[in-house]
Amino acid sequence: MSFRLVLIAIIAFVAYTFGAKAGHGRYKQIAGYAGSFWNDPQVKKARKSAKKNVATARKAAIKKAKKASR
């Protein structure tokens, strides 16, 4: 192996190691924000409403498809 290749591999390893350590903290921070957003009462209410709307639209689409196939 050439010296350049070994040097590049060592630099890449060091950069990856330091980046992974720094990235883990940021990951925890983002995961915390996402968790607090997902569990927010207003978001829970919006998800429940969206599920209800999807179920209603699905039923209407099935009914319309059955009428169209006749």
N, CA, C and O atoms as a CHARMM CRD file, in Angstrom:
* protein
*
  280
    1    1 MET  N      0.84300  -1.18800   0.00000 PROA 1      0.00000
    2    1 MET  CA     0.00000   0.00000   0.00000 PROA 1      0.00000
    3    1 MET  C      0.87800   1.23800   0.00000 PROA 1      0.00000
    4    1 MET  O      1.96700   1.26700   0.57400 PROA 1      0.00000
    5    2 SER  N      0.37400   2.22800  -0.64800 PROA 2      0.00000
    6    2 SER  CA     1.17400   3.43400  -0.68600 PROA 2      0.00000
    7    2 SER  C      0.93700   4.24000   0.59000 PROA 2      0.00000
    8    2 SER  O     -0.06900   4.07200   1.28000 PROA 2      0.00000
    9    3 PHE  N      1.86800   5.09400   0.87000 PROA 3      0.00000
   10    3 PHE  CA     1.79300   5.92200   2.07500 PROA 3      0.00000
   11    3 PHE  C      0.56800   6.83100   2.03700 PROA 3      0.00000
   12    3 PHE  O     -0.07200   7.04800   3.06600 PROA 3      0.00000
   13    4 ARG  N      0.23900   7.36000   0.87100 PROA 4      0.00000
   14    4 ARG  CA    -0.92600   8.25600   0.73800 PROA 4      0.00000
   15    4 ARG  C     -2.22300   7.53600   1.09700 PROA 4      0.00000
   16    4 ARG  O     -3.07700   8.08600   1.79300 PROA 4      0.00000
   17    5 LEU  N     -2.35800   6.32400   0.62500 PROA 5      0.00000
   18    5 LEU  CA    -3.56600   5.55400   0.89300 PROA 5      0.00000
   19    5 LEU  C     -3.72100   5.27900   2.38800 PROA 5      0.00000
   20    5 LEU  O     -4.81900   5.38800   2.93500 PROA 5      0.00000
   21    6 VAL  N     -2.62900   4.92700   3.03700 PROA 6      0.00000
   22    6 VAL  CA    -2.66000   4.68500   4.48600 PROA 6      0.00000
   23    6 VAL  C     -2.99100   5.97700   5.21500 PROA 6      0.00000
   24    6 VAL  O     -3.79500   5.96800   6.14800 PROA 6      0.00000
   25    7 LEU  N     -2.40200   7.06100   4.81900 PROA 7      0.00000
   26    7 LEU  CA    -2.66200   8.35000   5.45700 PROA 7      0.00000
   27    7 LEU  C     -4.12600   8.76000   5.27600 PROA 7      0.00000
   28    7 LEU  O     -4.75500   9.23800   6.22000 PROA 7      0.00000
   29    8 ILE  N     -4.66200   8.57800   4.09200 PROA 8      0.00000
   30    8 ILE  CA    -6.07300   8.90900   3.83700 PROA 8      0.00000
   31    8 ILE  C     -6.97700   8.03000   4.68800 PROA 8      0.00000
   32    8 ILE  O     -7.97200   8.50700   5.23200 PROA 8      0.00000
   33    9 ALA  N     -6.64000   6.75000   4.80700 PROA 9      0.00000
   34    9 ALA  CA    -7.44800   5.83300   5.61300 PROA 9      0.00000
   35    9 ALA  C     -7.43200   6.24500   7.08500 PROA 9      0.00000
   36    9 ALA  O     -8.46600   6.20100   7.75100 PROA 9      0.00000
   37   10 ILE  N     -6.28300   6.64000   7.58800 PROA 10     0.00000
   38   10 ILE  CA    -6.17400   7.06800   8.99400 PROA 10     0.00000
   39   10 ILE  C     -6.97400   8.34900   9.21500 PROA 10     0.00000
   40   10 ILE  O     -7.69800   8.46300  10.20400 PROA 10     0.00000
   41   11 ILE  N     -6.85300   9.29800   8.31700 PROA 11     0.00000
   42   11 ILE  CA    -7.60300  10.55600   8.44400 PROA 11     0.00000
   43   11 ILE  C     -9.09800  10.28800   8.37500 PROA 11     0.00000
   44   11 ILE  O     -9.86500  10.86600   9.14500 PROA 11     0.00000
   45   12 ALA  N     -9.52100   9.42200   7.46300 PROA 12     0.00000
   46   12 ALA  CA   -10.94300   9.09100   7.35100 PROA 12     0.00000
   47   12 ALA  C    -11.45200   8.42900   8.62900 PROA 12     0.00000
   48   12 ALA  O    -12.55200   8.73400   9.09100 PROA 12     0.00000
   49   13 PHE  N    -10.65900   7.52700   9.19900 PROA 13     0.00000
   50   13 PHE  CA   -11.04400   6.85200  10.43700 PROA 13     0.00000
   51   13 PHE  C    -11.18500   7.84000  11.58800 PROA 13     0.00000
   52   13 PHE  O    -12.15400   7.77300  12.34300 PROA 13     0.00000
   53   14 VAL  N    -10.24400   8.74000  11.72800 PROA 14     0.00000
   54   14 VAL  CA   -10.28700   9.74000  12.79600 PROA 14     0.00000
   55   14 VAL  C    -11.48300  10.67300  12.60000 PROA 14     0.00000
   56   14 VAL  O    -12.19200  10.98800  13.55600 PROA 14     0.00000
   57   15 ALA  N    -11.70300  11.10900  11.37300 PROA 15     0.00000
   58   15 ALA  CA   -12.83400  12.00300  11.09600 PROA 15     0.00000
   59   15 ALA  C    -14.15400  11.30200  11.37800 PROA 15     0.00000
   60   15 ALA  O    -15.06800  11.89700  11.94900 PROA 15     0.00000
   61   16 TYR  N    -14.25300  10.04300  10.97900 PROA 16     0.00000
   62   16 TYR  CA   -15.48500   9.28400  11.23400 PROA 16     0.00000
   63   16 TYR  C    -15.71300   9.11900  12.73800 PROA 16     0.00000
   64   16 TYR  O    -16.83500   9.28200  13.21800 PROA 16     0.00000
   65   17 THR  N    -14.66000   8.79800  13.47300 PROA 17     0.00000
   66   17 THR  CA   -14.78700   8.59000  14.91600 PROA 17     0.00000
   67   17 THR  C    -15.24900   9.85900  15.61200 PROA 17     0.00000
   68   17 THR  O    -16.19000   9.81800  16.40500 PROA 17     0.00000
   69   18 PHE  N    -14.60700  10.98100  15.33300 PROA 18     0.00000
   70   18 PHE  CA   -15.02000  12.23000  15.96700 PROA 18     0.00000
   71   18 PHE  C    -16.40200  12.66600  15.49500 PROA 18     0.00000
   72   18 PHE  O    -17.19000  13.18800  16.28400 PROA 18     0.00000
   73   19 GLY  N    -16.69600  12.46100  14.24000 PROA 19     0.00000
   74   19 GLY  CA   -18.01100  12.80900  13.71100 PROA 19     0.00000
   75   19 GLY  C    -19.11600  11.97100  14.32700 PROA 19     0.00000
   76   19 GLY  O    -20.20300  12.47500  14.60900 PROA 19     0.00000
   77   20 ALA  N    -18.83900  10.69300  14.53500 PROA 20     0.00000
   78   20 ALA  CA   -19.84500   9.80700  15.12500 PROA 20     0.00000
   79   20 ALA  C    -20.12400  10.20900  16.56500 PROA 20     0.00000
   80   20 ALA  O    -21.27400  10.17200  17.00300 PROA 20     0.00000
   81   21 LYS  N    -19.09900  10.59000  17.30200 PROA 21     0.00000
   82   21 LYS  CA   -19.31000  11.00800  18.68800 PROA 21     0.00000
   83   21 LYS  C    -20.11000  12.30000  18.74100 PROA 21     0.00000
   84   21 LYS  O    -21.01600  12.43400  19.56400 PROA 21     0.00000
   85   22 ALA  N    -19.78700  13.24600  17.87900 PROA 22     0.00000
   86   22 ALA  CA   -20.51900  14.51200  17.83900 PROA 22     0.00000
   87   22 ALA  C    -21.92400  14.29000  17.30300 PROA 22     0.00000
   88   22 ALA  O    -22.87400  14.92000  17.76800 PROA 22     0.00000
   89   23 GLY  N    -22.06000  13.41200  16.34400 PROA 23     0.00000
   90   23 GLY  CA   -23.35500  13.13700  15.74400 PROA 23     0.00000
   91   23 GLY  C    -24.31700  12.46500  16.69900 PROA 23     0.00000
   92   23 GLY  O    -25.52600  12.66900  16.59800 PROA 23     0.00000
   93   24 HSD  N    -23.80900  11.66700  17.62600 PROA 24     0.00000
   94   24 HSD  CA   -24.66700  10.96900  18.58100 PROA 24     0.00000
   95   24 HSD  C    -25.40600  11.95300  19.48100 PROA 24     0.00000
   96   24 HSD  O    -26.59200  11.77800  19.75900 PROA 24     0.00000
   97   25 GLY  N    -24.71500  12.97100  19.92800 PROA 25     0.00000
   98   25 GLY  CA   -25.36200  13.99000  20.76000 PROA 25     0.00000
   99   25 GLY  C    -26.43700  14.73900  20.00200 PROA 25     0.00000
  100   25 GLY  O    -27.51800  14.99600  20.53300 PROA 25     0.00000
  101   26 ARG  N    -26.14400  15.08700  18.77000 PROA 26     0.00000
  102   26 ARG  CA   -27.12600  15.79100  17.93400 PROA 26     0.00000
  103   26 ARG  C    -28.31500  14.88300  17.64000 PROA 26     0.00000
  104   26 ARG  O    -29.45700  15.34300  17.60600 PROA 26     0.00000
  105   27 TYR  N    -28.04700  13.58500  17.42700 PROA 27     0.00000
  106   27 TYR  CA   -29.12300  12.63400  17.19400 PROA 27     0.00000
  107   27 TYR  C    -30.06300  12.58700  18.39800 PROA 27     0.00000
  108   27 TYR  O    -31.28400  12.60100  18.24200 PROA 27     0.00000
  109   28 LYS  N    -29.49100  12.53200  19.58400 PROA 28     0.00000
  110   28 LYS  CA   -30.32500  12.50700  20.79700 PROA 28     0.00000
  111   28 LYS  C    -31.15800  13.78400  20.90300 PROA 28     0.00000
  112   28 LYS  O    -32.32100  13.73600  21.30400 PROA 28     0.00000
  113   29 GLN  N    -30.57600  14.90500  20.55100 PROA 29     0.00000
  114   29 GLN  CA   -31.28700  16.18300  20.60300 PROA 29     0.00000
  115   29 GLN  C    -32.45200  16.18700  19.61400 PROA 29     0.00000
  116   29 GLN  O    -33.56400  16.57600  19.97100 PROA 29     0.00000
  117   30 ILE  N    -32.20900  15.76200  18.39200 PROA 30     0.00000
  118   30 ILE  CA   -33.26500  15.72500  17.37800 PROA 30     0.00000
  119   30 ILE  C    -34.33800  14.71700  17.76000 PROA 30     0.00000
  120   30 ILE  O    -35.52700  14.98300  17.58500 PROA 30     0.00000
  121   31 ALA  N    -33.93200  13.56200  18.28100 PROA 31     0.00000
  122   31 ALA  CA   -34.90100  12.54400  18.70000 PROA 31     0.00000
  123   31 ALA  C    -35.76900  13.07500  19.84300 PROA 31     0.00000
  124   31 ALA  O    -36.96200  12.78000  19.90600 PROA 31     0.00000
  125   32 GLY  N    -35.18300  13.84400  20.73000 PROA 32     0.00000
  126   32 GLY  CA   -35.95900  14.45100  21.81900 PROA 32     0.00000
  127   32 GLY  C    -36.99100  15.43600  21.29900 PROA 32     0.00000
  128   32 GLY  O    -38.13400  15.44500  21.75500 PROA 32     0.00000
  129   33 TYR  N    -36.58800  16.26300  20.34700 PROA 33     0.00000
  130   33 TYR  CA   -37.52900  17.21300  19.73900 PROA 33     0.00000
  131   33 TYR  C    -38.65600  16.47200  19.02100 PROA 33     0.00000
  132   33 TYR  O    -39.82700  16.82900  19.14800 PROA 33     0.00000
  133   34 ALA  N    -38.29000  15.44600  18.27400 PROA 34     0.00000
  134   34 ALA  CA   -39.29700  14.68800  17.52800 PROA 34     0.00000
  135   34 ALA  C    -40.26700  13.99500  18.48200 PROA 34     0.00000
  136   34 ALA  O    -41.47100  13.96300  18.23100 PROA 34     0.00000
  137   35 GLY  N    -39.74700  13.44500  19.56600 PROA 35     0.00000
  138   35 GLY  CA   -40.60100  12.78500  20.54600 PROA 35     0.00000
  139   35 GLY  C    -41.54400  13.74500  21.23100 PROA 35     0.00000
  140   35 GLY  O    -42.71600  13.43100  21.43700 PROA 35     0.00000
  141   36 SER  N    -41.04100  14.91300  21.58500 PROA 36     0.00000
  142   36 SER  CA   -41.90200  15.88900  22.24500 PROA 36     0.00000
  143   36 SER  C    -42.96100  16.42100  21.26900 PROA 36     0.00000
  144   36 SER  O    -44.08600  16.70700  21.67600 PROA 36     0.00000
  145   37 PHE  N    -42.60900  16.55200  19.99800 PROA 37     0.00000
  146   37 PHE  CA   -43.58000  16.98200  18.99200 PROA 37     0.00000
  147   37 PHE  C    -44.64500  15.91400  18.78900 PROA 37     0.00000
  148   37 PHE  O    -45.83700  16.22100  18.75300 PROA 37     0.00000
  149   38 TRP  N    -44.21700  14.65200  18.65600 PROA 38     0.00000
  150   38 TRP  CA   -45.13600  13.55000  18.37600 PROA 38     0.00000
  151   38 TRP  C    -46.12500  13.36400  19.52900 PROA 38     0.00000
  152   38 TRP  O    -47.28100  13.01100  19.29700 PROA 38     0.00000
  153   39 ASN  N    -45.68600  13.59600  20.75700 PROA 39     0.00000
  154   39 ASN  CA   -46.53800  13.39000  21.92100 PROA 39     0.00000
  155   39 ASN  C    -47.28400  14.64700  22.36000 PROA 39     0.00000
  156   39 ASN  O    -47.96800  14.62300  23.38300 PROA 39     0.00000
  157   40 ASP  N    -47.17100  15.72700  21.62000 PROA 40     0.00000
  158   40 ASP  CA   -47.88700  16.95300  21.92500 PROA 40     0.00000
  159   40 ASP  C    -49.39200  16.70100  21.80200 PROA 40     0.00000
  160   40 ASP  O    -49.82600  16.06800  20.84000 PROA 40     0.00000
  161   41 PRO  N    -50.19400  17.18200  22.75500 PROA 41     0.00000
  162   41 PRO  CA   -51.63900  16.92600  22.70700 PROA 41     0.00000
  163   41 PRO  C    -52.31500  17.40800  21.41700 PROA 41     0.00000
  164   41 PRO  O    -53.21200  16.73800  20.90600 PROA 41     0.00000
  165   42 GLN  N    -51.90200  18.53900  20.89700 PROA 42     0.00000
  166   42 GLN  CA   -52.50200  19.04800  19.66000 PROA 42     0.00000
  167   42 GLN  C    -52.16200  18.14300  18.47200 PROA 42     0.00000
  168   42 GLN  O    -52.99400  17.93200  17.58900 PROA 42     0.00000
  169   43 VAL  N    -50.94700  17.61400  18.45500 PROA 43     0.00000
  170   43 VAL  CA   -50.54500  16.72200  17.36900 PROA 43     0.00000
  171   43 VAL  C    -51.30600  15.40200  17.48000 PROA 43     0.00000
  172   43 VAL  O    -51.73200  14.84200  16.46900 PROA 43     0.00000
  173   44 LYS  N    -51.47800  14.90600  18.70000 PROA 44     0.00000
  174   44 LYS  CA   -52.25700  13.68400  18.89100 PROA 44     0.00000
  175   44 LYS  C    -53.68600  13.87800  18.39000 PROA 44     0.00000
  176   44 LYS  O    -54.25500  12.99600  17.74600 PROA 44     0.00000
  177   45 LYS  N    -54.25700  15.03900  18.69200 PROA 45     0.00000
  178   45 LYS  CA   -55.61400  15.34400  18.25200 PROA 45     0.00000
  179   45 LYS  C    -55.67900  15.39500  16.71900 PROA 45     0.00000
  180   45 LYS  O    -56.62600  14.88700  16.11800 PROA 45     0.00000
  181   46 ALA  N    -54.67300  16.00700  16.09400 PROA 46     0.00000
  182   46 ALA  CA   -54.62900  16.10900  14.63000 PROA 46     0.00000
  183   46 ALA  C    -54.47000  14.72900  14.00100 PROA 46     0.00000
  184   46 ALA  O    -55.09300  14.44500  12.97700 PROA 46     0.00000
  185   47 ARG  N    -53.64300  13.86300  14.59900 PROA 47     0.00000
  186   47 ARG  CA   -53.48300  12.50700  14.07200 PROA 47     0.00000
  187   47 ARG  C    -54.79600  11.74400  14.15200 PROA 47     0.00000
  188   47 ARG  O    -55.16800  11.04200  13.21200 PROA 47     0.00000
  189   48 LYS  N    -55.49800  11.87900  15.27300 PROA 48     0.00000
  190   48 LYS  CA   -56.77300  11.18700  15.45200 PROA 48     0.00000
  191   48 LYS  C    -57.77700  11.67400  14.40900 PROA 48     0.00000
  192   48 LYS  O    -58.49400  10.87200  13.81200 PROA 48     0.00000
  193   49 SER  N    -57.82800  12.98400  14.19400 PROA 49     0.00000
  194   49 SER  CA   -58.72400  13.56400  13.21300 PROA 49     0.00000
  195   49 SER  C    -58.37400  13.08500  11.80400 PROA 49     0.00000
  196   49 SER  O    -59.26300  12.77300  11.01200 PROA 49     0.00000
  197   50 ALA  N    -57.09300  13.03000  11.49900 PROA 50     0.00000
  198   50 ALA  CA   -56.65700  12.58300  10.17500 PROA 50     0.00000
  199   50 ALA  C    -57.04800  11.12300   9.94000 PROA 50     0.00000
  200   50 ALA  O    -57.49100  10.76500   8.84800 PROA 50     0.00000
  201   51 LYS  N    -56.88600  10.28700  10.95900 PROA 51     0.00000
  202   51 LYS  CA   -57.28300   8.87700  10.81500 PROA 51     0.00000
  203   51 LYS  C    -58.77300   8.75700  10.55300 PROA 51     0.00000
  204   51 LYS  O    -59.20700   7.94600   9.73600 PROA 51     0.00000
  205   52 LYS  N    -59.54900   9.56600  11.24900 PROA 52     0.00000
  206   52 LYS  CA   -60.99900   9.54500  11.06300 PROA 52     0.00000
  207   52 LYS  C    -61.35000   9.98800   9.64400 PROA 52     0.00000
  208   52 LYS  O    -62.18900   9.36600   8.99300 PROA 52     0.00000
  209   53 ASN  N    -60.71900  11.05200   9.16200 PROA 53     0.00000
  210   53 ASN  CA   -60.97300  11.54800   7.80800 PROA 53     0.00000
  211   53 ASN  C    -60.58000  10.52700   6.74600 PROA 53     0.00000
  212   53 ASN  O    -61.27300  10.37700   5.74000 PROA 53     0.00000
  213   54 VAL  N    -59.47900   9.83000   6.96600 PROA 54     0.00000
  214   54 VAL  CA   -59.03100   8.81200   6.01500 PROA 54     0.00000
  215   54 VAL  C    -60.03400   7.66700   5.97000 PROA 54     0.00000
  216   54 VAL  O    -60.37200   7.17100   4.89500 PROA 54     0.00000
  217   55 ALA  N    -60.51000   7.24800   7.14200 PROA 55     0.00000
  218   55 ALA  CA   -61.48400   6.15900   7.17600 PROA 55     0.00000
  219   55 ALA  C    -62.76900   6.55700   6.44800 PROA 55     0.00000
  220   55 ALA  O    -63.33100   5.75700   5.70000 PROA 55     0.00000
  221   56 THR  N    -63.22900   7.77400   6.66000 PROA 56     0.00000
  222   56 THR  CA   -64.43700   8.26400   5.98700 PROA 56     0.00000
  223   56 THR  C    -64.22500   8.32700   4.47600 PROA 56     0.00000
  224   56 THR  O    -65.09000   7.89900   3.71200 PROA 56     0.00000
  225   57 ALA  N    -63.09300   8.85200   4.04400 PROA 57     0.00000
  226   57 ALA  CA   -62.79600   8.95500   2.61300 PROA 57     0.00000
  227   57 ALA  C    -62.65100   7.57000   1.99000 PROA 57     0.00000
  228   57 ALA  O    -63.06600   7.35300   0.85200 PROA 57     0.00000
  229   58 ARG  N    -62.06600   6.63900   2.72900 PROA 58     0.00000
  230   58 ARG  CA   -61.91300   5.28100   2.20500 PROA 58     0.00000
  231   58 ARG  C    -63.27800   4.64000   1.96300 PROA 58     0.00000
  232   58 ARG  O    -63.50900   4.01800   0.92600 PROA 58     0.00000
  233   59 LYS  N    -64.16800   4.79800   2.92300 PROA 59     0.00000
  234   59 LYS  CA   -65.51600   4.23800   2.77400 PROA 59     0.00000
  235   59 LYS  C    -66.22500   4.85500   1.57300 PROA 59     0.00000
  236   59 LYS  O    -66.88400   4.15100   0.80700 PROA 59     0.00000
  237   60 ALA  N    -66.08900   6.16800   1.41000 PROA 60     0.00000
  238   60 ALA  CA   -66.72100   6.85200   0.27400 PROA 60     0.00000
  239   60 ALA  C    -66.11900   6.36900  -1.04600 PROA 60     0.00000
  240   60 ALA  O    -66.84200   6.18900  -2.02600 PROA 60     0.00000
  241   61 ALA  N    -64.81200   6.16200  -1.07800 PROA 61     0.00000
  242   61 ALA  CA   -64.15500   5.70900  -2.30700 PROA 61     0.00000
  243   61 ALA  C    -64.58500   4.29000  -2.65600 PROA 61     0.00000
  244   61 ALA  O    -64.77300   3.97300  -3.83100 PROA 61     0.00000
  245   62 ILE  N    -64.74100   3.43700  -1.65400 PROA 62     0.00000
  246   62 ILE  CA   -65.18500   2.06000  -1.90300 PROA 62     0.00000
  247   62 ILE  C    -66.60000   2.07000  -2.46000 PROA 62     0.00000
  248   62 ILE  O    -66.91000   1.34900  -3.40900 PROA 62     0.00000
  249   63 LYS  N    -67.45900   2.89600  -1.85900 PROA 63     0.00000
  250   63 LYS  CA   -68.84700   2.98600  -2.32000 PROA 63     0.00000
  251   63 LYS  C    -68.89600   3.48200  -3.76900 PROA 63     0.00000
  252   63 LYS  O    -69.65600   2.95600  -4.58200 PROA 63     0.00000
  253   64 LYS  N    -68.08100   4.49700  -4.08800 PROA 64     0.00000
  254   64 LYS  CA   -68.05800   5.05600  -5.43800 PROA 64     0.00000
  255   64 LYS  C    -67.50900   4.03200  -6.43400 PROA 64     0.00000
  256   64 LYS  O    -67.99700   3.93700  -7.56100 PROA 64     0.00000
  257   65 ALA  N    -66.50100   3.27100  -6.02100 PROA 65     0.00000
  258   65 ALA  CA   -65.92700   2.27100  -6.91100 PROA 65     0.00000
  259   65 ALA  C    -66.92900   1.15100  -7.19200 PROA 65     0.00000
  260   65 ALA  O    -66.99700   0.63400  -8.30700 PROA 65     0.00000
  261   66 LYS  N    -67.70100   0.78200  -6.17500 PROA 66     0.00000
  262   66 LYS  CA   -68.71200  -0.26100  -6.37900 PROA 66     0.00000
  263   66 LYS  C    -69.80600   0.21300  -7.34600 PROA 66     0.00000
  264   66 LYS  O    -70.27900  -0.55500  -8.18400 PROA 66     0.00000
  265   67 LYS  N    -70.19700   1.47900  -7.21900 PROA 67     0.00000
  266   67 LYS  CA   -71.20600   2.02900  -8.13700 PROA 67     0.00000
  267   67 LYS  C    -70.67300   2.08900  -9.56700 PROA 67     0.00000
  268   67 LYS  O    -71.40600   1.81700 -10.51800 PROA 67     0.00000
  269   68 ALA  N    -69.40600   2.44300  -9.71600 PROA 68     0.00000
  270   68 ALA  CA   -68.80800   2.57600 -11.04500 PROA 68     0.00000
  271   68 ALA  C    -68.62900   1.21400 -11.71300 PROA 68     0.00000
  272   68 ALA  O    -68.65800   1.12800 -12.94100 PROA 68     0.00000
  273   69 SER  N    -68.44800   0.16200 -10.94000 PROA 69     0.00000
  274   69 SER  CA   -68.20700  -1.16400 -11.52500 PROA 69     0.00000
  275   69 SER  C    -69.49800  -1.86200 -11.93200 PROA 69     0.00000
  276   69 SER  O    -69.45300  -2.89300 -12.60300 PROA 69     0.00000
  277   70 ARG  N    -70.62700  -1.32900 -11.54500 PROA 70     0.00000
  278   70 ARG  CA   -71.91100  -1.95500 -11.89100 PROA 70     0.00000
  279   70 ARG  C    -72.28100  -1.74100 -13.29200 PROA 70     0.00000
  280   70 ARG  O    -73.33300  -2.20700 -13.73100 PROA 70     0.00000
